[in-house]
Amino acid sequence: MSTTCASVRVGEQREGLARRARRGGVAVVMALAVVALAACAPAPTQEPSPTTTPTSQPSPTATAFVPTATATPQPSPTATPLPTATSTPQPPPTATPTARAASTGGRVAPVPILMYHHIADLPDDANSTRRDYAVSPARFEEQLRYLKEQGYESVSLYAVIRYLEGADPLPARAVVITFDDGYRDNAVVAFPLLVKHGFTATFFINPQPIDDGYPGYMTWAQVEQLSRSGMDVESHSYSHPMLTRLSDEDLLQEIRKAGDAIERHTGKRPRLFSYPYGTYNRQVVKALRAEGYLGAVTLRSGTAQTSPSVFDLARVWVRYDDTLEAFAAKLERGR
């Protein structure tokens, strides 16, 4: 991903887009976003959470987050046929830490939380930004098969947080699968593959483009189907702004409007959050706690989840060019 542009520029661009959204609607802003995103791939620096010291934060390139709704074409249900289960040979098993132990600062759970965005094929000349935010359907299914063969069981983030707070142990090889933004290919391509291989996942969505019927995003009917099928639908804010630049009032509105929309369509109030752009601070965490949220995921790389850091949960970013061997290694070390 390009690191030539400052994160402040991205925030300013998105703030400008947010102001235009209030005047002209999200379709206009999304069109402008294409130009902004094509110009550079931002690399915002993640602010430390209340329980994480600055030295534990990842490098800017590890935490960059660029929504790609308008930059990456969406596959249709018929344009991307599902691959067969025998399409890819499996590597030999690798060791995975299974201990669930106490640490000085509380409990620790070595659970990889996988992060996906698009599940779609890309052209050979796709740039690095698009390759960061997509995984092909064939490779995604290959990864699911590998997880199943190696004995991984998908669990919800709620189960991880309950364990960190003292609940019963997790499965010996627990994994959490997450998707950010609410792209349509998540429902059309990823969801059937998850069901086929017996996995559940958490979908962090932005309700505004869904409310506005923006192409490339799920419909509410698809969101409702995910929820009815046992998937968790959680919040990624209402319109995907840089939360650390909002006033207290606007921050509260972003969190509350997203929760209201999700609850209205699924009957369940979201209690988990994914920070847009991976940026957050004490103000953001305080607002989430006040609204009843139980935890949040970041762009910080790693697989060790600890009880003091439930609003700073680490994830494993899965990218388009990750081979199966690279994917297996990320399950171990988180990057």
PyMOL commands that set and color helices and strands:
alter all, ss='L'
color gray80, all
select helices_A, chain A and resi 7-24+26-39+54-56+60-62+128-132+137-149+157-164+184-197+207-211+220-228+243-245+248-266+276-278+282-290+307-309+324-333
alter helices_A, ss='H'
color red, helices_A
select strands_A, chain A and resi 101-103+106-110+113-116+118-119+134-135+153-154+174-181+202-205+232-235+272-274+295-301+304-306+313-317
alter strands_A, ss='S'
color yellow, strands_A
deselect
rebuild
show_as cartoon
